[in-house]
Amino acid sequence: MTRLAFRNLFQNKIRLVISVGGVALALLLILSLDAIFAGVEKQITAYINHSGADIFVSQLNVRNMHMASSSLPITTVKEVESVPGVSSVTPILYLANMIVVGEERNLAYIIGLPENASLGGAWDIPVGRGNPGAGEAVIDQSVAEKSGVGVGDNVEILGKKFKLVGLSEGTASLVNSVAFISLADFGSLRGSLDTVSFLLVKIDPGESPVDIAGRIEAQIPQVTVETTANFAGNEKRVVKDMSTDVITIMNSVGFLIGLAVMALTIYTATLARRKEYAVLKALGAKNAHLYQAVMAQAFLSVILGFTTGLIFTLLLSRIIPLLGVNLVLEVSGPSLIKVGSVSLVIASLSALLPIRQIAGLDPAMVFRGI
Amino acid sequence: MFLARRNLLQDKTRLALSVGGVALAVMLILILKGFLTGMNRQITSYIDRSPGSLLVAQKGVSNLLGATSILPTTASAQIELADGVQNVIPILSQFVILDLHGKKQPAYMIGYDPVQGGGPWKIAEGREPTTNTEMIMDSVLANRHNLKIGDAFEILDQDFTIVGLSDGTTSWMTSFFFILKLAAEILLRAPGATSFLLIETKTGASTINIQSRLDELPGINALTKGDVAANDLKLFAKVFSAPLKLMVGIAFLVGTMIVGLVIYTATIERQREYGVIKAIGAANRVLYRVVTTQALVAALAGALSGVMLAYLTAQVIMAVRSQFLIIIEPRDILLAFLAGLGMALVAALFPAHVIAGLAPAEVFRK
């Protein structure tokens, strides 16, 4: 019966292309939406993951950077430095602002870095240098290209002109980019030199980030201390919690569309082969055998659709960055499992209509020439 | 026309599946577009409803929601002295991430002075804050998390009590909440700080002239509220337009595939009849018209069902998840029908290809 399903499926190439394409596109809807949000999660945690820090210290109850604000007294730096097991502490200032070049404005997370900071700077500098001094800035290369500026040119950040000394890579996302200026410039522009936003902590070799984080939190009041992994995890959760409802709605629509396409395909394929099924029945084939053929056809189509949808998504993930859009599509394991399960449900449900049709098929019809 | 109708209606289940498939694709396009329109309206709600016609931000900042703005401490006094300025309303604002029942919820905090204004425009329940530990929360957000007036609520490292619930201050991405400006200064450890100034102008004064005068002051950027709203929309459109276009493109292709499949199958089944029609002298264009009519009817019926389905789904989504605002505008419906038309025309290509290659003699050989 699997052979029959195979032949039914491949007998008409155009119908096969349309049906597999339709299912592939419906699954692509689900896969690509998941991939977009997974990509945003990856982009949004790039700074944290590349900061080089083992621990992030922030204002009490501030557990991430994106859309958050943290303010710590500058005295916290010394307090954290004195905690046993802490190797170094790098204070940074941080807020969302614009990189302005003429009429071109790009949203960026501005990081104020101490001179020669060992942590928290740009991690990939293809052009220029990464540590900005007074009056200097490092911005993302794609933003610089879009704004038509390069090393040596001026950009406006926080309302002040800065000279570009370096261009970074991997620091731009769909939402914004990361730019670096000196901590001193940031503090004076903000009008406050006695607070910092976050402390990036490096621990002594052999120490555990979890233990040291606990030690800092126990010794210093009014701060929240997170290991870098947890801090990045919280950042991902912001995106996840914001997008859960949207993803659920879109996934449901994608599922229904996939189901409609699949049901239509299997139904029309069964309808077209009605006479052959009746012949099989007349020759003594049981309904169960014919159901098996229909199910096999549905599963084969869905497997092909799933594979094609996945290939499309992977292709999109390669093509989109080439178009100059800072949109990263990241296909994740859980997403594949989810879409795979959805495909199986689609295949099972779509076989119901033709099964009903076969069940009601009269073997005698073949002799009547219907 | 008669042949097209008979071909289509011959198998009701197939027709229902095809109309349903196109309807789902059209619904997806409309819902996505409706999300974006609703989100745009929610994004600019504070700008649209707050007092004043001008907004003053830190130099280089031209958005309310996108960027953090800290104004020079002298800005307010200088602006108050400017010609044509009636009233200057300071606010201190910042995004914060709230932890609500284990979920991370971005919210936009506005620190304001109830005497001067800049707070919520509609208080559904309760009152405005009077102390540094009181707050007004968005009613939808409060409802979603079972919070009510009198409940304690932690923001960053401070405890607050909810004393009021505001209406029209939510969106699926973020909600607004309001505290006293002084409380915001304490929370952000920024004494005396001001993010934005809302400027009310004297009756009859030219807003544009005042804007250019204020823009000359050091360290500030004066903008009309319309410009700020447009900049916020542009910023969010930049973020959402690429994924949205991708989704709409996929939905369009799915719809086309569905109509294509139906009309193609119907044509294949009627291949012999088309051969007979050709054999008795019908030109290809007559047969093209038949398949195009079938495609048009299926796609437009799908588009019509899709529009109704989209309205229904939007109501259900908004009832179940009140933070979503889905606005389906008349021009979007036109877009849906154009999408249906496009689907039909592209889909008609598959069967047209079959008909073009059909030999009239075929019918006599079978």
Interface residues (C-beta under 8 A of the other chain):
Chain A: N12 I14 R15 I18 S19 G21 G22 L25 A26 L28 L29 S32 L33 I36 Q59 L60 N61 V62 R63 N64 H66 M67 A68 S69 S71 L72 P73 L95 A96 N97 M98 V100 R105 L107 E156 I157 L158 G159 K160 L174 V175 R190 G191 S192 T195 Q222 N234 R237 V238 D241 M242 D245 V246 I249 M250 V253 L256 I257 A260 V261 A263 L264 T265 Y267 T268 L271 A272 L316 I320 V325 L327 L353
Chain B: D11 T13 R14 L17 S18 G20 G21 L24 A25 M27 L28 I31 F35 Q58 K59 G60 V61 S62 N63 G66 A67 T68 I70 P72 T73 Q94 F95 V96 I97 D99 K103 K104 Q105 P106 E154 I155 L156 D157 W172 M173 T174 L188 R189 A190 A193 G219 N221 N231 L235 V239 A242 P243 L246 M247 I250 A251 L253 V254 M257 I258 G260 L261 V262 Y264 T265 I268 E269 I317 R321 Q323 F324 F350
